[in-house]
């Protein structure tokens, strides 16, 4: 029985790793296996979890968009690399929205466009501050990552859906790493 369980875990892990590789397309048999797994693990979602996913999708877009603009402004690989990670964060939350049939609040993926005026204002303020100097840009990155970590910790305090917990935990871990990068660059700026 233990051998069968270990083999199943190994096969599932291999399928997931293969599906996440840089292959242009996922073979049908791999995608079918992943889809079966998603369907079997899907559970009910609460209104609070729905609100949280909608909020986190928009917040991840702010982060990606701010880093895109600041990366172009300062020709900074730090922002460009982290911006790429933030796109993956947006995609992870989008996957959950799709899985649970929740309408995507990002109706226009254009950099700097937000239908929600609160998110638009946050974006504008972060970009304005970050364009003052490269040090200010790093300070913006630090602030953004601290806010993202706080938002994810808040969500994790009441979420009980395993899919959402997994995504939020991974996003929080990544944001903690991004925060360290910005803190290190701030220290080098002075």
N, C-alpha and C positions, 0 to 999 in steps of 0.2 A: 504494500500500500504506500509506504514512504517513497519507494522508487517511482511509482506511478505519479504521485504528487510532485516530486522533484522534476520528473520529466515534463509534466504539464506546465510547471512554472518556467522551466527552461524553454519550452516551445513558445509559450506566450511571450516571454521576454524577448526571444529572438524575433518573433513577429513584430513586436512593438519597435525594437531597435531597427529592424529592416525598414519598417514603414516610416521611421523618422529620418532615415538616411537621405542623402542628396539624390536619390533616384528620381528620374523625371516623372515616373508614375509608379503607383503601387500595384503589383500584380493582383488580379481579381481574387485569387484564392486567399491572399493575405488580407485584402480589404474585407472579404466576406467574413473571415475569422474575427477580425477586429470589430466589425459591425455586430456580429453575434454577441461578442463580449460586452459591447456597449449597451445593447438592448437588455441583456440579462442583468446588468448592474444598475440600470436606470431606476431611480426611486422618485417618489413624489417630491415636489419642491414647494416650499412655503412662500407666501407673499413677501416675507422679509428677504428670503434668498433671491427672489426675482428682482426686488428693488436693488439689492446688493450687486447682482450681476450687471444690471443696467448702469449703475453708478460706476462700477469698476471698469466696464468697457469704455466709458467716456473718459474716466481718469487716465487709463492707459493711453488713450488717444492724445490727451493733452501732453503727457510725458513724451510720447513719440514725436509729436509735432514740435514741441519746444526744442527737443534735442536735434531735430532736423534743421530747424532755423538756426540754432546756435552753432551747430556743426558747420553749416554753410557760412555763417558770419565769421567764425574764427578759424575755419579750415582745420578743425580739431578732430583728430581721430577718436578721442575719448567720446565725444558726443556721437560721432557717426557709428562707432561700434555699439554703444549702449542703445542708440536709436534702433538699431537692427534687432537687439534683444527685446526692446519694447514693442516692436511689431509682432514678435512671437507672443508676447504677453497679450496683446490685443487679439491675436488669432486664437489663443487658448480660451479666452473669455467668450469669443464669438462662437467657438465650438460648443460651449455649454449653452449659450443662447439658442443655437440651432437645435441641439439635442432636446431641449425642454420646450421648444416651440415659442420662444420669447422673441418679440419683435426687437430687432437691432436698433438701438438708439442712434447709432452712427449711420445717418442717412446719406451723408456726403463725406467721403474719405479724403477730401482735399485737405492738404496741410493748412492748419490755421482756421478751418471752418468748423463752427460748433452751433448747432441749432439751439442749444440751451444757453441763454445769456450769461448765466453764472460761470459756466465752463469757458465761454468766450472771453469773459473778463479776466479769469485766471490766466488763460493763455496769453492774452495781451500784456498783462502785468509781468509775467515771467519773462517774456521775450524782451520787453522794454528794459527790465533790469539787467538781463543777460547780455544785452547789446552795449552796455556801458563800458565793460572791459572783460577780458578773459577771466580775471579773478571773480568778477561779479557773475559771470556765466557759470563758473564752478560752484559758487555759492547758491545760485539758482538750482543747479543739479542736486546739491546737498539738501536744500529745502524740499525739493520735489520728492526725493527719495525718502526723507523723513516723514513727509505727509503720506506717501504711498504705504510705507510700513505701518503707520498708525491706522490708516484706513483698512488695511488688510487684517491687522490685529483686531480691530473692531468687528469686522465681518466674521473672523474666526471665533469670536466670543459667543456667537449664537447660531452659526451654521452647523447643521448636523448631516447634511448630504455628503456622502463620501467623495463624490466626483468634485464637488465645489471645494471641500476641504483640501483635497489633493492639489487642485490648481492654485488656490490661494496660498497654500504652504509653499509651493514652488515659486510663486511670484514674490512672496515675502523673502525667501532665501536669496533670490536674484537681486531684489532691491537692496538687501543688506550688503551684498557684494558691490553693487553700484555705489552705494553710500560710501564705502571704504575708498573706492577709486576717487570719488570727488574730494573726500577729506584729504587724501594723499596729494592730490593736485593743488588744493588750496594751500596746503603746507609748503609746496614747492614754489608757489606764486609769491610768497612773502620773502 
